[in-house]
Amino acid sequence: MNGGLLVAGTTSDAGKSVVTAGICRWLVRQGVKVAPFKAQNMSLNSFVTREGAEIGRAQAMQAQACRIEPTALMNPVLLKPGGEQSSQVVLLGRPVGELSARGYHGGRQQKLLGTVLDCLAELRGTYDAVICEGAGSPAEINLRRTDIVNMGIARGARLPVLVVGDIDRGGVFASFFGTVALLSPEDQELVAGFLVNKFRGDVSLLEPGLDMLRDLTGRRTYGVLPFRHGLGIDEEDGLRVSLRGTVRESAVTPPVGEDVLRVAVCAIPLMSNFTDVDALAAEPGVVVRFVDRPEELADADLVVIPGTRGTVRALEWLRERGLADAVVRRAAEGRPTLGICGGFQILGEHIEDEVESRAGAVPGLGVLPVRVRFAREKTLTRPAGEALGEPVEGYEIHHGVAEVTGGEGFLDGCRVGQSWGTHWHGSLESDGFRRAFLREVAAAAGRRFVPAPDTSFAALREEQLDRLGDLIEQHADTDALWRLIESGAPQGLPFIAPGAPA
């Protein structure tokens, strides 16, 4: 078997990432050797592979669904936004420069088509099936000429295309029809059908619409997935969603101790790898929320300043909103604060940045005895060690090089009192370390909070991935899906007018 499939979407956030992961987990449970692939990803949430390559976290999560190690082949092009107009381009796991959107779509993107097709071909030569994820919508007609992630890759590799639509948003039938009708005849030949995502209610009420959609397009619907809470794992892009007031989905299990622990995460600009706090939210009795006002820190037992692609910009934002003063006051009062990566740099005394913001010398918050200099070479590592008497693993993605001049050692960073800083992402996923850290936080905050003795973040993630596989197995036509992956798009699919503009 040398199968493949492209999971496209009617919109961003239609559910492509989780559907791709669900199909991967369903296939691997059938004994299929499967891998994920996304030609080009735009995301501030990234991950470091064993070989030291940076890829999107969504592809790392999908690799876990396949029960394989992620590699750079699975996400050859990663764009990391540095603002509204430009992004860092990461090619095969390594940064190769900054480009404006016009510069990228004006020629650079199309030159990468050969590279991404080579990566896909290598994966297809190794695995029985490769499940590819698209980006945005394949019907973005303004970008079709240079597309390498939707119909460009489908045409180049002759992949059948399954279009996912989020019915919870409304307008899913118009979106399905319009997506096909705005594609060229050559592209339409590969669009095999549709998958409805996030349906609430009685499926029999939807069936007349699905029948009419098939009559109109000549294409079937491969499944209707019901709405399920808690499946939005490892989101791709922190720019598209306003996180103010958002509460990460915490475990419903009541706290083990008498108190809950309240965690406030500063929703700084260009926030990256905010998935770091998922492991905290998985703990019974830990309540995690994102905040953007100083008064929202008042009742927090722990404040987290997460990573960012714009350390100096995030520091300015904290100062403008009064959050910086609130964090400094917390430090003086001995109240717990954790800075991760860019947040660690912000807590330091001095930042010298001629790379990311080109702002030069900038004073930090002065909470930790750290001086940071931005290097052009990016640090990409998978460190492991011990902290608080427990083994801990993580990954590092940063240009800032920290010189720690005092305090007590903490991972690669330091702590002073109850102010902690490290470049390590993912450290809180180490269960023993997380529990030890939360015990320290609870004691400093005066809370009678007790970490659950048996919470396994890895096991919870596996449960989520199995739930995604269950959704596909129980609510998709898996026989038809298998034929699609194995044999490609059905022959003779009709053309839907008007097609793509000339």
C-alpha positions as a printed NumPy array, in Angstrom:
array([[  0.   ,   0.   ,   0.   ],
       [  1.261,   3.479,  -0.889],
       [ -1.778,   5.515,   0.049],
       [ -2.335,   9.174,   0.702],
       [ -4.968,  11.769,   1.485],
       [ -5.13 ,  15.549,   1.801],
       [ -7.429,  16.822,   4.55 ],
       [ -8.457,  20.322,   3.445],
       [-10.931,  22.689,   5.097],
       [-13.552,  25.207,   4.139],
       [-11.888,  27.689,   6.525],
       [ -9.108,  28.008,   9.042],
       [-10.044,  26.212,  12.284],
       [-12.449,  23.894,  10.482],
       [-10.82 ,  21.003,  12.322],
       [ -8.176,  19.854,   9.821],
       [ -5.49 ,  19.218,  12.451],
       [ -7.632,  17.085,  14.738],
       [ -9.308,  15.215,  11.866],
       [ -5.871,  14.426,  10.429],
       [ -4.755,  13.177,  13.853],
       [ -7.944,  11.13 ,  14.202],
       [ -7.482,   9.457,  10.821],
       [ -3.847,   8.746,  11.712],
       [ -4.789,   7.148,  15.037],
       [ -7.587,   5.106,  13.402],
       [ -5.185,   3.817,  10.732],
       [ -2.399,   2.906,  13.139],
       [ -4.896,   0.923,  15.215],
       [ -5.663,  -1.047,  12.03 ],
       [ -1.998,  -1.966,  11.737],
       [ -1.213,   0.59 ,   9.02 ],
       [  2.216,   2.235,   9.08 ],
       [  1.176,   5.872,   8.717],
       [  2.779,   9.342,   8.921],
       [  1.406,  12.909,   8.946],
       [  2.493,  15.694,   6.602],
       [  1.879,  19.415,   6.241],
       [  3.819,  21.118,   3.495],
       [  3.605,  24.592,   4.971],
       [  2.458,  25.575,   8.431],
       [  1.968,  29.052,   9.881],
       [  2.185,  28.744,  13.636],
       [  3.728,  30.188,  16.757],
       [  3.394,  26.815,  18.471],
       [  6.365,  24.711,  17.442],
       [  8.335,  21.697,  18.604],
       [ 11.894,  20.379,  18.371],
       [ 12.475,  16.909,  16.917],
       [ 15.12 ,  14.485,  18.148],
       [ 17.472,  15.618,  15.381],
       [ 17.097,  19.261,  16.443],
       [ 14.648,  20.441,  13.761],
       [ 11.795,  22.873,  14.426],
       [  8.33 ,  21.882,  13.17 ],
       [  4.741,  22.806,  14.004],
       [  3.36 ,  21.317,  17.218],
       [  0.3  ,  20.092,  15.332],
       [  2.511,  17.806,  13.234],
       [  4.329,  16.605,  16.359],
       [  0.932,  15.769,  17.869],
       [ -0.112,  13.967,  14.669],
       [  3.137,  11.971,  14.729],
       [  2.241,  10.91 ,  18.264],
       [ -1.145,   9.835,  16.922],
       [  0.806,   7.651,  14.461],
       [  3.016,   6.387,  17.329],
       [  6.182,   7.519,  15.554],
       [  8.859,  10.129,  16.202],
       [  8.269,  13.461,  14.414],
       [ 10.821,  14.594,  11.82 ],
       [ 11.396,  17.683,   9.694],
       [ 10.041,  15.79 ,   6.659],
       [  6.555,  16.018,   8.186],
       [  6.532,  19.834,   8.089],
       [  9.201,  21.073,   5.657],
       [  8.088,  24.722,   5.719],
       [  7.145,  26.505,   8.956],
       [  6.259,  30.209,   9.022],
       [  6.553,  31.923,  12.408],
       [  4.814,  35.326,  12.346],
       [  6.785,  38.24 ,  13.74 ],
       [  3.904,  40.664,  13.254],
       [  1.133,  41.366,  10.764],
       [  3.469,  41.761,   7.771],
       [  6.394,  39.343,   8.105],
       [  7.33 ,  35.845,   9.229],
       [ 10.44 ,  33.862,   9.948],
       [ 10.776,  31.096,   7.359],
       [ 11.905,  27.758,   8.796],
       [ 12.946,  25.307,   6.069],
       [ 13.49 ,  21.648,   6.954],
       [ 13.68 ,  22.58 ,  10.61 ],
       [ 16.118,  25.512,  10.351],
       [ 15.421,  29.266,  10.047],
       [ 16.512,  30.682,   6.681],
       [ 15.366,  34.293,   7.015],
       [ 12.515,  36.758,   7.452],
       [ 10.124,  37.501,   4.607],
       [  7.129,  39.755,   4.137],
       [  3.895,  38.137,   3.022],
       [  4.322,  39.795,  -0.393],
       [  7.896,  38.555,  -0.689],
       [  6.939,  35.018,   0.246],
       [  3.892,  34.717,  -1.995],
       [  5.62 ,  36.735,  -4.696],
       [  7.971,  33.939,  -5.658],
       [  9.734,  32.237,  -2.757],
       [  6.802,  30.002,  -1.906],
       [  6.422,  28.468,  -5.34 ],
       [ 10.159,  27.691,  -5.471],
       [  9.652,  25.472,  -2.433],
       [  7.132,  23.2  ,  -4.188],
       [  9.873,  20.819,  -5.336],
       [ 11.252,  20.589,  -1.798],
       [  7.912,  19.758,  -0.215],
       [  7.07 ,  17.22 ,  -2.93 ],
       [ 10.434,  15.53 ,  -2.337],
       [  9.725,  15.337,   1.402],
       [  6.279,  13.878,   0.77 ],
       [  7.702,  11.352,  -1.691],
       [ 10.297,  10.257,   0.869],
       [  7.58 ,   9.729,   3.493],
       [  5.414,   7.82 ,   1.018],
       [  8.362,   5.576,   0.218],
       [  8.712,   4.729,   3.918],
       [  5.111,   4.472,   5.136],
       [  2.004,   2.634,   3.948],
       [  0.002,   5.867,   4.018],
       [  0.642,   9.574,   4.51 ],
       [ -2.208,  11.768,   5.738],
       [ -1.593,  15.352,   4.694],
       [ -3.136,  18.457,   6.215],
       [ -3.956,  21.533,   4.177],
       [ -3.961,  25.144,   5.375],
       [ -6.786,  27.651,   5.458],
       [ -8.989,  26.874,   2.473],
       [ -8.073,  25.426,  -0.939],
       [-10.404,  28.004,  -2.488],
       [ -8.218,  31.014,  -1.653],
       [ -8.135,  31.96 ,  -5.324],
       [ -5.825,  34.919,  -4.771],
       [ -3.085,  32.529,  -3.599],
       [ -3.69 ,  29.529,  -5.884],
       [ -0.894,  30.389,  -8.329],
       [  1.772,  29.938,  -5.647],
       [  0.   ,  27.358,  -3.469],
       [  2.153,  24.522,  -2.132],
       [  0.002,  23.298,   0.759],
       [ -3.5  ,  22.695,  -0.614],
       [ -4.302,  21.911,  -4.248],
       [ -0.702,  22.557,  -5.26 ],
       [  0.484,  19.565,  -3.246],
       [ -2.629,  17.54 ,  -4.152],
       [ -1.994,  18.083,  -7.869],
       [  1.747,  17.509,  -7.541],
       [  1.32 ,  14.198,  -5.693],
       [ -2.091,  13.172,  -7.119],
       [ -3.702,  13.061,  -3.677],
       [ -7.457,  12.697,  -3.147],
       [ -8.883,  15.606,  -1.15 ],
       [-11.362,  15.437,   1.723],
       [-12.876,  18.829,   2.609],
       [-13.718,  19.366,   6.305],
       [-16.374,  21.892,   7.328],
       [-17.219,  23.166,  10.813],
       [-21.019,  23.051,  10.968],
       [-20.978,  24.683,  14.414],
       [-20.121,  27.96 ,  12.653],
       [-23.077,  27.696,  10.277],
       [-23.138,  27.881,   6.486],
       [-21.429,  24.552,   5.992],
       [-23.382,  23.542,   2.863],
       [-22.625,  26.831,   1.113],
       [-19.004,  26.483,   2.188],
       [-18.714,  22.966,   0.79 ],
       [-20.35 ,  23.9  ,  -2.513],
       [-18.442,  27.166,  -2.856],
       [-15.103,  25.543,  -2.104],
       [-15.514,  23.102,  -4.99 ],
       [-17.07 ,  25.661,  -7.36 ],
       [-14.114,  28.044,  -7.029],
       [-11.562,  25.434,  -8.073],
       [-10.302,  24.751, -11.588],
       [-11.488,  21.617, -13.397],
       [ -8.083,  20.006, -12.769],
       [ -8.323,  20.715,  -9.036],
       [-11.952,  19.613,  -8.818],
       [-11.004,  16.193, -10.194],
       [ -9.209,  15.472,  -6.917],
       [-11.888,  16.695,  -4.479],
       [-13.532,  13.414,  -3.514],
       [-16.033,  14.65 ,  -0.931],
       [-16.756,  16.153,   2.438],
       [-16.576,  15.571,   6.188],
       [-18.879,  17.462,   8.55 ],
       [-17.245,  18.424,  11.848],
       [-18.72 ,  19.515,  15.212],
       [-22.338,  18.527,  14.572],
       [-24.822,  18.859,  17.454],
       [-28.149,  17.099,  17.399],
       [-29.954,  14.433,  15.376],
       [-27.999,  13.412,  12.25 ],
       [-31.243,  12.379,  10.502],
       [-32.173,  16.074,  10.333],
       [-28.95 ,  16.742,   8.426],
       [-29.307,  13.938,   5.896],
       [-31.624,  15.759,   3.425],
       [-28.987,  18.479,   3.102],
       [-26.239,  15.907,   2.56 ],
       [-28.346,  14.258,  -0.173],
       [-28.88 ,  17.614,  -1.893],
       [-25.158,  18.383,  -1.601],
       [-24.374,  15.102,  -3.364],
       [-26.901,  15.885,  -6.108],
       [-25.39 ,  19.343,  -6.586],
       [-21.735,  18.334,  -6.54 ],
       [-21.636,  14.649,  -7.404],
       [-19.587,  14.104,  -4.242],
       [-20.45 ,  12.152,  -1.119],
       [-20.03 ,  13.011,   2.544],
       [-17.648,  10.618,   4.278],
       [-18.905,  11.234,   7.793],
       [-20.544,  13.532,  10.33 ],
       [-18.411,  13.979,  13.443],
       [-20.295,  15.035,  16.586],
       [-19.201,  17.988,  18.702],
       [-16.858,  16.916,  21.498],
       [-15.316,  19.094,  24.206],
       [-11.621,  19.015,  24.945],
       [-10.272,  17.838,  21.586],
       [ -8.583,  21.075,  20.464],
       [ -5.092,  19.901,  21.364],
       [ -1.929,  21.724,  20.228],
       [ -3.546,  24.605,  18.385],
       [ -1.599,  25.892,  15.423],
       [ -1.879,  29.623,  15.625],
       [ -2.165,  31.944,  18.593],
       [ -2.654,  34.999,  16.366],
       [ -6.087,  34.166,  15.025],
       [ -7.882,  33.935,  18.351],
       [ -8.297,  36.555,  21.048],
       [ -7.441,  34.69 ,  24.231],
       [ -8.759,  37.292,  26.642],
       [-11.005,  35.519,  29.113],
       [-10.298,  32.109,  27.621],
       [-10.082,  29.315,  30.169],
       [ -8.104,  26.27 ,  29.174],
       [-10.159,  23.118,  29.628],
       [ -9.218,  21.727,  33.022],
       [ -9.844,  18.238,  34.352],
       [-13.313,  17.959,  35.878],
       [-11.962,  15.908,  38.786],
       [-12.265,  17.846,  42.073],
       [ -9.056,  18.935,  43.83 ],
       [ -7.266,  16.421,  46.023],
       [ -6.609,  19.038,  48.709],
       [ -8.954,  21.603,  50.209],
       [ -8.09 ,  24.449,  47.812],
       [ -7.832,  25.022,  44.098],
       [ -4.776,  26.701,  42.586],
       [ -5.367,  29.698,  40.3  ],
       [ -2.958,  30.244,  37.391],
       [ -2.995,  33.454,  35.333],
       [ -1.182,  33.377,  31.974],
       [ -0.28 ,  36.782,  30.52 ],
       [ -1.68 ,  36.864,  26.971],
       [  1.338,  38.69 ,  25.536],
       [  1.656,  39.587,  21.823],
       [  3.011,  36.913,  19.469],
       [  2.537,  34.366,  22.243],
       [  4.271,  31.118,  21.312],
       [  4.014,  27.616,  22.718],
       [  1.221,  28.55 ,  25.106],
       [  0.543,  24.805,  25.09 ],
       [  3.128,  24.767,  27.911],
       [  0.292,  25.425,  30.368],
       [ -1.845,  22.498,  29.175],
       [ -0.078,  20.243,  31.659],
       [ -1.079,  22.607,  34.476],
       [ -4.697,  22.656,  33.306],
       [ -4.683,  18.843,  33.293],
       [ -4.11 ,  18.786,  37.066],
       [ -7.252,  18.334,  39.192],
       [ -7.886,  21.55 ,  41.087],
       [ -5.717,  23.805,  38.884],
       [ -7.66 ,  26.58 ,  37.137],
       [ -5.849,  28.216,  34.197],
       [ -6.955,  31.43 ,  32.501],
       [ -5.401,  33.935,  30.086],
       [ -5.36 ,  37.551,  31.241],
       [ -4.446,  40.99 ,  29.907],
       [ -5.15 ,  43.357,  32.857],
       [ -3.16 ,  43.874,  36.059],
       [ -6.18 ,  43.411,  38.329],
       [ -6.547,  39.887,  36.951],
       [ -3.247,  38.973,  38.606],
       [ -4.472,  39.95 ,  42.072],
       [ -5.977,  36.588,  43.048],
       [ -3.561,  34.439,  41.03 ],
       [ -1.505,  31.923,  42.984],
       [  0.859,  31.595,  40.02 ],
       [  1.486,  33.987,  37.135],
       [  3.012,  32.565,  33.944],
       [  4.691,  34.741,  31.326],
       [  4.871,  32.417,  28.31 ],
       [  7.086,  32.343,  25.251],
       [  6.823,  34.914,  22.465],
       [  8.25 ,  35.61 ,  19.015],
       [  8.608,  39.249,  20.055],
       [ 10.271,  39.554,  23.467],
       [ 10.809,  43.322,  23.331],
       [  7.326,  43.96 ,  21.946],
       [  5.791,  41.767,  24.664],
       [  7.788,  43.633,  27.314],
       [  6.483,  46.964,  26.01 ],
       [  2.935,  45.574,  26.043],
       [  3.29 ,  44.457,  29.664],
       [  4.485,  47.932,  30.613],
       [  1.769,  49.728,  28.66 ],
       [ -0.972,  47.718,  30.388],
       [  0.421,  47.959,  33.894],
       [  1.097,  44.23 ,  34.03 ],
       [  4.857,  44.771,  34.314],
       [  4.471,  46.725,  37.571],
       [  2.126,  44.048,  38.92 ],
       [  4.684,  41.308,  38.154],
       [  7.484,  43.291,  39.854],
       [  5.28 ,  43.8  ,  42.924],
       [  4.555,  40.064,  43.031],
       [  8.27 ,  39.335,  43.051],
       [  8.869,  41.769,  45.904],
       [  6.05 ,  40.139,  47.873],
       [  7.404,  36.616,  47.291],
       [  4.42 ,  35.519,  45.2  ],
       [  5.071,  32.847,  42.53 ],
       [  5.832,  33.846,  38.947],
       [  7.173,  31.603,  36.162],
       [  8.761,  32.932,  32.974],
       [  9.193,  30.491,  30.082],
       [ 11.534,  31.273,  27.175],
       [ 10.601,  34.842,  26.122],
       [  8.912,  35.242,  29.512],
       [ 12.188,  34.248,  31.193],
       [ 14.028,  36.869,  29.142],
       [ 11.464,  39.527,  30.116],
       [ 12.036,  38.817,  33.821],
       [ 15.767,  39.496,  33.42 ],
       [ 17.725,  42.694,  33.98 ],
       [ 18.856,  43.547,  30.471],
       [ 18.092,  42.572,  26.868],
       [ 20.389,  43.25 ,  23.92 ],
       [ 18.413,  42.6  ,  20.747],
       [ 19.826,  43.309,  17.288],
       [ 18.109,  40.254,  15.776],
       [ 14.408,  39.91 ,  16.598],
       [ 13.232,  43.492,  17.2  ],
       [ 16.54 ,  45.266,  16.416],
       [ 15.737,  47.502,  19.39 ],
       [ 19.261,  47.325,  20.814],
       [ 19.638,  47.667,  24.571],
       [ 16.37 ,  47.368,  26.506],
       [ 15.948,  47.091,  30.291],
       [ 14.04 ,  44.025,  31.479],
       [ 11.831,  43.82 ,  34.562],
       [ 14.837,  43.138,  36.802],
       [ 13.162,  40.307,  38.67 ],
       [ 15.884,  37.75 ,  37.869],
       [ 19.69 ,  38.265,  37.684],
       [ 19.882,  37.51 ,  33.962],
       [ 21.3  ,  39.362,  30.961],
       [ 20.087,  38.316,  27.521],
       [ 21.806,  38.788,  24.168],
       [ 20.021,  37.771,  20.98 ],
       [ 22.115,  35.591,  18.672],
       [ 21.428,  35.137,  14.965],
       [ 21.726,  31.37 ,  15.313],
       [ 18.632,  29.814,  16.872],
       [ 19.001,  27.353,  19.748],
       [ 17.061,  24.147,  18.992],
       [ 17.647,  21.386,  21.526],
       [ 15.908,  18.649,  23.541],
       [ 17.495,  18.944,  27.024],
       [ 16.937,  16.638,  29.981],
       [ 18.001,  16.928,  33.598],
       [ 16.778,  17.159,  37.151],
       [ 15.066,  19.903,  39.128],
       [ 13.309,  19.971,  42.506],
       [ 14.58 ,  16.434,  43.001],
       [ 12.722,  15.08 ,  39.966],
       [ 13.738,  14.12 ,  36.405],
       [ 12.563,  16.585,  33.771],
       [ 12.688,  16.897,  29.977],
       [ 11.927,  19.803,  27.676],
       [ 12.817,  21.5  ,  24.407],
       [ 14.383,  24.871,  23.591],
       [ 13.538,  27.241,  20.707],
       [ 15.096,  30.691,  21.094],
       [ 17.525,  33.282,  19.752],
       [ 18.131,  34.811,  23.189],
       [ 21.272,  33.672,  24.999],
       [ 20.932,  34.102,  28.775],
       [ 23.823,  34.901,  31.104],
       [ 22.705,  34.002,  34.618],
       [ 24.666,  36.056,  37.178],
       [ 23.04 ,  34.959,  40.431],
       [ 20.131,  33.275,  42.125],
       [ 19.602,  29.548,  42.501],
       [ 19.889,  27.256,  39.498],
       [ 16.618,  26.144,  37.894],
       [ 16.818,  24.002,  34.749],
       [ 18.903,  26.205,  32.382],
       [ 17.764,  29.388,  34.149],
       [ 17.409,  30.446,  37.755],
       [ 15.06 ,  31.298,  40.594],
       [ 15.084,  34.068,  43.149],
       [ 12.594,  33.477,  45.927],
       [  9.37 ,  32.556,  44.16 ],
       [ 10.347,  34.017,  40.775],
       [ 11.385,  31.284,  38.349],
       [ 12.752,  31.419,  34.815],
       [ 13.799,  28.899,  32.149],
       [ 14.1  ,  28.561,  28.38 ],
       [ 12.741,  24.999,  28.589],
       [  9.357,  24.489,  26.971],
       [  7.435,  21.351,  27.896],
       [  9.077,  20.87 ,  31.292],
       [  5.697,  20.825,  33.046],
       [  4.764,  17.68 ,  31.092],
       [  7.219,  15.774,  33.344],
       [  4.779,  14.565,  35.982],
       [  7.021,  14.337,  39.059],
       [  8.603,  17.721,  38.364],
       [  5.206,  19.354,  37.79 ],
       [  3.888,  18.028,  41.086],
       [  6.995,  19.211,  42.962],
       [  6.712,  22.657,  41.381],
       [  3.017,  22.948,  42.235],
       [  3.725,  21.969,  45.836],
       [  6.209,  24.848,  46.053],
       [  3.705,  27.248,  44.497],
       [  0.904,  26.149,  46.839],
       [  3.116,  26.558,  49.914],
       [  4.215,  30.044,  48.842],
       [  0.634,  31.039,  48.01 ],
       [ -0.698,  29.705,  51.297],
       [ -3.092,  27.342,  49.539],
       [ -4.061,  23.929,  50.884],
       [ -3.689,  22.508,  47.411],
       [ -2.333,  18.988,  46.923],
       [ -1.257,  17.728,  43.465],
       [ -2.937,  14.497,  42.448],
       [ -0.46 ,  11.63 ,  42.898],
       [ -1.393,   9.794,  39.704],
       [ -1.967,  12.413,  36.968],
       [ -0.037,  11.339,  33.873],
       [  0.03 ,  14.005,  31.184],
       [  1.302,  11.526,  28.585],
       [ -1.565,   9.153,  29.373],
       [ -4.105,  11.986,  29.124],
       [ -2.701,  12.944,  25.728],
       [ -2.968,   9.335,  24.579],
       [ -6.573,   9.258,  25.757],
       [ -7.323,  12.382,  23.717],
       [ -5.735,  10.883,  20.615],
       [ -7.711,   7.678,  21.106],
       [-10.887,   9.74 ,  21.372],
       [-10.035,  11.31 ,  18.009],
       [ -9.496,   7.859,  16.536],
       [-12.832,   6.761,  18.017],
       [-14.593,   9.686,  16.328],
       [-13.346,   8.586,  12.925],
       [-14.031,   4.895,  13.555],
       [-17.548,   5.467,  14.884],
       [-18.805,   8.383,  12.785],
       [-17.022,   8.198,   9.416],
       [-17.541,   5.67 ,   6.634],
       [-14.187,   4.026,   7.232],
       [-14.549,   1.518,   4.388],
       [-15.036,   4.359,   1.922],
       [-12.266,   6.365,   3.575],
       [ -9.903,   3.399,   3.254],
       [-10.692,   3.075,  -0.475],
       [-10.05 ,   6.788,  -0.892],
       [ -6.644,   6.609,   0.808],
       [ -5.678,   3.444,  -1.059],
       [ -7.006,   4.174,  -4.558],
       [ -7.343,   7.956,  -4.88 ],
       [-10.265,  10.131,  -5.89 ],
       [-13.132,   8.456,  -7.777],
       [-13.012,   8.802, -11.546],
       [-15.494,  10.979, -13.415],
       [-16.294,  13.517, -10.688],
       [-18.365,  16.289, -12.275],
       [-17.177,  19.848, -12.808],
       [-19.067,  22.466, -10.784],
       [-19.378,  25.872, -12.429],
       [-18.03 ,  28.522, -12.476],
       [-14.621,  27.095, -11.555],
       [-11.536,  29.151, -10.812],
       [-11.213,  32.524, -12.555],
       [ -8.792,  32.579, -15.454]])
